[in-house]
Amino acid sequence: MPAPSPPTARLQRQTHSTRSSFRDPADCHDWRRYVSRTAATRSVTGARTDRTRAGQPIGLPEKAFHFGVLSGADRDFDADKEAEALYDAAIANLACLGGTPVPIDYTPFRDVAALLYDGPYVAERLAAIEPFITWQPEAMDPVVHRIIADAARFSAVDAFKAQYRLLSLARQAALQWTGIDMLLLPTTPTIFKLADIASDPVRLNGLLGLYTNFVNLLDDAAIAIPAGFRSNGLPFGVTLIGPAFSDSSLARLGAPLHRAAGCGAGLDRSVGIPLPEPDMAPLPGIVFALAGAHLSGMSLNSELITFGAELVGEARTAADYRLVLLDAVPRKPGLVQTPGFDGQGIELELWRLSDEGFGRFVASLPQPMSMGKVALADGRIVSGFSCEPSAVTNSVDITKFGGWRRYISEATGA
């Protein structure tokens, strides 16, 4: 039974306050604007709106949304305090993207999750591999064999009782969707060593699926997102869960949420997480490129926000650009095109301003900054920052860092 789509009306609920890993309020603000911008463009699958098999639209709000979170006795991290802290940080980051955390009663979801392996639903697995498990039991993992083979004890009556129980729990879970649009839950509450799993496989595997095993039975959609690392180097992740067929909407929020965690991808924790490709359909205003202190989260970004700028996406310059450190306060770089230079390009952000806002922003630029044209790696030419040649004479070349954000992070430790 699919979870019902959240109603339009929203309830006034208690909010959840934790610390966000966004650098400052301006950074938080421009991410809200990014999510708002992408809500009106194509999704990662190419469709503007998620739809059911019957073609009915499923539009999760992305400008201002409510998301369910765990609280109180529903939090079971098996004494893993660092995992709980990373979960709180993910809540704060999603709130920074425009969401309002709403504590829920997780009980019906927990009870549904228990049905997956503690009842006759596991017999569906047995039905799929019964000949194999009968004739080649030694080929299976012993724990998996024990769980699936045990399903033979259930009767057809047990299966119907389980269906009735699931329908009842689904109705209880539906009540929790009143006033929220999605859930943000731990992907797993903790991590166990292989030896621990071997000694108590059923209970510990059940705990690992505590916050995810209900998803299939309730016909929900979900996307798992990296959310940081513990001090011992082990990873932690969260899962965004929504109504069936809301996959694309969840993915559009998942990308900036992953980026906000600042944990990279896989073994490379320093790699930047790319934004979904921006929709380049013509819109009013002027798109321009930034390479330095006006980037999201940087020292001068709030100036850009003041003029009503919207983040469009990320880009890279053509190969013949260098980045230099200018003698200025606050610190800022200069983007210099050098014919014949063959580098990797410099990381940029593309922003959009109304014609009026762009004019006022350019007029406010101090020397030696000015606005010119920047060639992008994909061949496009956009407006972008440049600096007067005299300002480059005694500057320090920082091209090797590939961008201002990485320079600030690695060279200064900020």
N, C-alpha and C positions, 0 to 999 in steps of 0.2 A: 504494500500500500504506500504510494508516494506521500511524502510530507506535503501538506498544503502550502500553496504560495502565501507569503506573508501579506496581510491586509494593508491597505493604503494608510489607514489611521494608525498613528503611533501612540504608545502609552508613555506617560512620564514615569521613568524608572530611575532608581539610584544609579549613578555613574560610578565607574571604577577608576581610581586615580593611581597611576604608576609612572615611573620615569621612562621617557622615550629615549631611544638612541639617536634621534635626529639631533644635529649639532646645535640648533637654536630655533626660536620661534619662526624666523623668516624661512628657514629651510622647511619646517613643517608646513608653513603656509603655501610655499610654491608646490609642494607635493600634492596638497589638496587641489590646487589649480590644475596640476597635471592630470589627476584622476578625473576631475570634472571635464577637462578637455577631451580625454579619450572616451568618456562616456557617450559622447555624441558622434564618435567616429567608428571605424570598423573594429571588430573584435579580432583577436588573434587567429580566429578561424576564417575570417573574411566576411562574416555576417554581422550586421549592425545590432541585431537583437537575437538572443537565444530563443529557440522555439521548441515546443513539444512535438511529438511525432504527428499530432493532429494539426500542427501549424500554428498553434496558439502562442503568442509572444510571452516570454518570461523575462521581464526586465527588472533585474535587481537594481535598486537605486545606488548610484556611485558618487553622487555629490554629497549627500547626507544620509547615512545609513545607520542601522542599529545592529549590533552583533552580540550574540550570546556568549558568555564566558562562565568558567567554573568559579565557584566560591565556596568557602566553608568546608563542610564535610565531603563535598563532591570532589575536592582536590586530593588525589592519591598519587603522589610522586614517589612512593616507597622510600621516603626519607631523603630523596635526591633534591636537596635545597637549591643547587645550582640550576637544575632543570626548571624548578618552579620560578626562580628569578628570571630565567630566559623567557618563560611563558609570560610573565608579567611585562617584560620589555616588549614582547610581540604585541600584547594588548595595547600598550602605550603607543607603539608605532602605528597600529591600525587606527587608533583614535586620532593620531596626527594626520592620517589620510582622510579624515572627515567622518569617521565612525564614532558611535556612542556605545560604549560597553554596557551590557545589561546582564546582571547575574541571573542564571537560570537554575531550575531544579533539574539536575541531570538524572534523577532516579529512573524515569521511563527509558531513557537511552541506555543506561547501564543494564537494565533488565532485558532490553532487546538484544544487547551485545552478548549477554549470557546465553540467550537462546541458540546462538550460532553453533556452539560446541557442546553445550550441556543438555541439548534436547534432540529430537528426531530430525532436525534440519540437516544434521551431519550425514543422515542416510542418503541425501542427494549425492554426496561424494561417493558413497558406497555403490549406489546404483550405476555411477559412471564407470567405475573400475572393478566391479565385482568379479568378472572372469580373471582379471590380472591378479587381484589380491588373493584369489582362491588358489591359483596355480603357481604364482611366483611370490609368495609372501616375503621370502628372503631378499628380494630385490628392493624392498621398500625400507625407508628409514623406520626403525623400530617404534619410535614415538608416534609418527604419522600412522603407521599400521595399526597401533593399538587404538588410536582415536577413531579411525574410520571403521575398523572391524567391529568395534563396540556398538556401532549403529545397528547391527543386526538384531539387537535385543528389542528395538522399538517396533510397535505394531502400527497398523493403519489408524487405529483409534488414537494412538499417541500423536500421530502426524496431524490429525484433525484438531486435537486439543491444542497443539502447538500453534496451529493457524489461528484458532480463536484467541489464544493468548497474545499472539502478535498483533491482531487487529485491535484488541483492547489496549495494548501498550502504545500502538500507533496513535490512537485517539488521545491518550494522555500526553504523548510527545507533541501532538499537534497544538495542545494548549500552550506549550512553551514557545511555539513559533509566533504567538500573538505578540506583536510589538517588536519583533526582530526580523531581520532579513537573511541572516546567515549565522553560523556558529564559528568561533575560533577556539580550537581545542588542541591539546598536545597530540602530536602524531604517536608518540609513545611516552609514557610517563617517566621512564628511566631506561637504563641499559644494563643488561646482565652479562656476566662472563659465561663462556661456553660451558664451563664446568658446573656453574649454577643451574643453567638450563637443563643439562643432562641429569642433574640430581632431582629436579622438580619440574619436569617439562610442561605438564598440563597447566598447572597453576601459574607459572611464570609467563608462559606464552599467552595465557588468558589475560594477564595483567598488561602485557605489551599491547594487546588489542583492545584494552579497556575503553579507549576513546575513539575507536574506529570501527569496531566489529558490527556496530548497528547500521552503518551506512548502507550496505547492500540490502539488508532486510527491510529498511524503510525506503528504499529506492531513492536515496539522496545522491547528489553530486558532490565531489570532493576533489581538492587539490592539495598535495603536501608541499610544504615550503621550508627550506632551510632557515633556521632562526638563531644560529650562533653556536658557540662551542663552550664546553665546560673548561675549567682550569687544567684538567688532565688531558685536554685535546679531543675528548669524545664529543660528537655532534649532538645537537638538539634540533627538533623541527616542530612545526605546527601545521595544522590542517584547517583550511577554510572549507566549510560544508554548507551547501545550499540545497534548494529544491531540485528535483530531477531536471536535467537539461539546462541547468544554469552554469555549465562548465566554462563557457567563454567569459561570462561576467566574473566568475571567481578568478579566472586566469588574469583578467585585466587588473584586479586588485592584488593578485599574488605577485606580479612582477615588481611593483614598487615596494611591497612589503618585504620581499626577499632582498631587494637593494637596501632597504632601510636597516636591515640587520647588520650590514657591513661585514659579512662572513665569507664573501667570495663564493666560489663554486668548487666543490670537490676538494682536492688537496691544495688547490691554489686559493688561499684566503685573501690574497691581495687583488685578484682579478675583479674588474668592475662588471656589474650585472647590467647588460644592455636593456634599455627600455624597449617595449614593443615598437615595431617600426611605425613611425608617425604617419597619419593619413595626410598626404600632400595635396588633397583636393583644395582648390582655391578658397580662401576665406578672407574676409575683410581684414585689412591691416598689413603690416610689414613684418616679414620673418627676417631675423638677423642672428648672427653667430656671436657667441661669447667664448672667451678662452681663459679668463682670469678671475679677478676678485668679485665679479658680478655673478659668478656661477652659483647654482643653488647651494645653500649652506655656507657660502663664503662671506667675507666681511662686508662687501658692498651690495649683496643681493637684495637687502631691504630697500635700497634706492630704486631698484628695478621694479619691485613689487608696488612701490608707491605710485608709479606711473601706470599701473594696471597690466603689467606684462603677464603673459601666459607661457609656461614651458611647453614646447612642441615636441622635443625629443633630443637625441644625441646625434653627433656627426663627427667627422674628422676632416682636417684640411687635406689639400693635395700634398704631395711628397716634398715640394720645394719650400716649405714653411719651417722657420725656426722659432723657438720661444726664448726670450731673454728676460732677465730680472732687472726691472727698472729701478733707478735710484729715486724712490717715491715713498711717501707715507700716506695711507697704509701701503704695505707691500702690494705690488701688482706687477704682472708681466706685460711684455710687449710681443705682439705677433708680427713677425717679419717675413715677408716673402723674399726668398733668395734664389734667383734664377740659377739653375745648374745644381743646386743642392738636392740630394736624393735621400730623404729621410723616410720615416714611418708615418709622417703626418702628426698633427697635434689634435688632441681631444677637444671637442667643442660641445656646447649646448646650443640648440636653436630655440629662440624665444620669439614671441609675437607681440607686437604693440599696435594699437590703433594708429592711424596716420598722425593724429594730433599728439598722442602720447609719445610716439617715436620722435616727432619734432622737438617736443619739450625735453625729452631725455637727452637727445644729441646736444641741444643747446646748453644743457647742464654739465657737460663733460669738461673737466679741467685739462689744461695742458699737461703732458704732451699727447693726451688721448684725442682721437678723432674717429669718425666713422667713414669707412671706405667699402671696398668690395673684397670678399674672401672666396677663393676657389676651394670647393669641397672635393673630397676623394672620389665621389660619385659623379663628378663633372658639373654639378650645379654651381652657380655663382650667386652668392647672397651678400647682403650687407653685413658688415662686421667691423669690429674694432681694429684700428691700426694706430701707429704712433709716429710722431715726427722723427725723421732720420737723426736729428741731433740728439735725441734721447737715447739712441741705441749705441752711441759711440763708446761710452764707458760702462755699458751694461754687462752682466754676466750671462753667458749662454747656458740655459737649462733645458735645451732640447732633449737631452738624453732621458729625461723623466717622462716624456710623451704628453705631458699636460700639467696644468697648474695644480690640480687636486692631488696628483701623485707627488709633485714637488713638495707641497705643504706637508703631506703625510710622512714622506720618507726623509726629506732633507732637513726638516725642522722639527719632526717628531710631534707635530700638532695633530 
